[in-house]
Amino acid sequence: MGRIVVGVDGSESSQRALRWAADHAGPEDIIEAIMVIERPPVDWVMPLEGIPVATVDYGELEEIAGKKLARLVQDVLGAPPSVKVDENVVVGSPAAALLEASENADLLIVGSRGLGGFRGLLLGSVGHKLAGHASCPVVILPQED
């Protein structure tokens, strides 16, 4: 395959996606595990009626997320993993970040449900967007019941 991008948010579904990627990767393949830190909506960060709003230190958040991602990769795939894994933390929208990553990928893998949204849905909003707009083939793993 080549470059396999996996969306990892810490959910059991994303951990299954990471495991599936490793199980199906060839010896020359590289798995890029991507964790996305979402920015709050603009109206959360704009001061309202002169009230100052706390700023978010995304550098610190990226560092924390990077440690969490490294721990998840180790927990799911072992240390060291049997496949090559690059870990990448991105600030932005999960769907937009994974769509951008799909432009240089041979395969994009996500779980059907992440940490947010409505639990009753069969397919989350990120998976839905990726299925219709990714630049490479997409694998969306169903939930285990």
ChimeraX attribute file (.defattr): number of C-alpha atoms within 10 A of each C-alpha:
attribute: neighborCount
match mode: 1-to-1
recipient: residues
	/A:1	13
	/A:2	15
	/A:3	18
	/A:4	26
	/A:5	27
	/A:6	29
	/A:7	28
	/A:8	29
	/A:9	24
	/A:10	16
	/A:11	15
	/A:12	16
	/A:13	23
	/A:14	26
	/A:15	22
	/A:16	20
	/A:17	26
	/A:18	27
	/A:19	16
	/A:20	16
	/A:21	25
	/A:22	21
	/A:23	12
	/A:24	11
	/A:25	19
	/A:26	13
	/A:27	11
	/A:28	11
	/A:29	18
	/A:30	20
	/A:31	23
	/A:32	22
	/A:33	25
	/A:34	22
	/A:35	24
	/A:36	22
	/A:37	18
	/A:38	13
	/A:39	14
	/A:40	11
	/A:41	8
	/A:42	7
	/A:43	8
	/A:44	11
	/A:45	14
	/A:46	14
	/A:47	11
	/A:48	10
	/A:49	6
	/A:50	7
	/A:51	8
	/A:52	10
	/A:53	11
	/A:54	10
	/A:55	8
	/A:56	11
	/A:57	8
	/A:58	14
	/A:59	10
	/A:60	10
	/A:61	14
	/A:62	18
	/A:63	12
	/A:64	13
	/A:65	20
	/A:66	19
	/A:67	14
	/A:68	15
	/A:69	21
	/A:70	17
	/A:71	15
	/A:72	20
	/A:73	23
	/A:74	13
	/A:75	12
	/A:76	15
	/A:77	18
	/A:78	11
	/A:79	10
	/A:80	10
	/A:81	13
	/A:82	12
	/A:83	17
	/A:84	15
	/A:85	21
	/A:86	13
	/A:87	16
	/A:88	17
	/A:89	20
	/A:90	16
	/A:91	15
	/A:92	14
	/A:93	15
	/A:94	23
	/A:95	19
	/A:96	16
	/A:97	19
	/A:98	27
	/A:99	21
	/A:100	13
	/A:101	21
	/A:102	24
	/A:103	13
	/A:104	14
	/A:105	22
	/A:106	16
	/A:107	22
	/A:108	28
	/A:109	26
	/A:110	28
	/A:111	26
	/A:112	21
	/A:113	25
	/A:114	22
	/A:115	13
	/A:116	11
	/A:117	10
	/A:118	12
	/A:119	11
	/A:120	8
	/A:121	10
	/A:122	12
	/A:123	18
	/A:124	18
	/A:125	18
	/A:126	21
	/A:127	25
	/A:128	13
	/A:129	14
	/A:130	24
	/A:131	17
	/A:132	9
	/A:133	15
	/A:134	20
	/A:135	18
	/A:136	18
	/A:137	14
	/A:138	21
	/A:139	19
	/A:140	19
	/A:141	18
	/A:142	15
	/A:143	14
	/A:144	7
	/A:145	3
